[in-house]
């Protein structure tokens, strides 16, 4: 925090001018912070979209794996049935 000068204490115009500068600096800093938060929010939105795509891909992959396992199991069972039919 800046110290108040003697001139500022004694002269209202100087005080008002310095206050205007201080408030402008605060406003600029707050706008910069707001801009940074918007960027962060945008990045989180992109991460969320990517996570959704990954989840969808995993679910599709999981479904494909189940289909492959069921197909392989059915093939093995059919082979055993065929062997048993040949033996009987």
N, C-alpha and C positions, 0 to 999 in steps of 0.2 A: 504494500500500500504506500502511496506517495504521501510525503509530508506536506502539510499546508504551509505555504510560505507566509511571511509577515505581510507581504504585499497583498496576497490573496485575502488575508484576514482583515486588512484595512480597506480594501477596495472591492465593492460588490460586483462591479463589472468584470474585474479580473477573475473573481470567484465564479461568476456565471459562465465566463468563457472557458475556464478550466473544467468546470463541471460538464459543460457541453462536450468537451474533448473526452473526458472520462466516460461519459455515457455512450459516446460514439464508439470508443474502444471496446466497452463492454458489449455493445450491440454487435460489433464486428466479431468479437470472440464467440458470442452466443450463436451467431449465424454460422461461423466455422464449425462449431460443435454440432449444430443441427445438420449441416452438410455431411459431416463425418458419420453421424448416426444414420442418415439416409443411405449412405454408401454401405454401412454395416448391415442395415436392414435389407438392402438389395442383395448383398452377398448371402445372407441367411435364407432369403427367398430362393436363390439359385441352389443353395445346398439342399434345401427342403425338396425342390423339384428333382434334384439328382437322387436324393434318397428314395423318393417315390418311384423313380424309374428303376433304381436298383432293386427295390422291394418287388416291383412288378416282374422284373427279369428273374428274380429268384423264385417267385411263385410259378412263373412259366417253366423255368428250369426244373423245379420240383415236380410239377405236373408231368413234364416230359420224362423225368426219371422214373416216376411211378408207372407211366405207360410202358416204358422200356422194361421195367421189372416184371410187370404183369405179362407182357408179351413173351419174355424169356421164360417165365414160370409156365405159361400155357404151352410153349414149345417143348419144355422138358416133360410136362405131364403127357402131352400128345405122344412124345417119343416112348415114354414108359408104357402107355396104353398100347401103342403099336407093338412094342416088344412082347408085352403080355399076350396080345392077340395072336402073335406069331407062335409063341410058345404053347398056347392052349390049342 
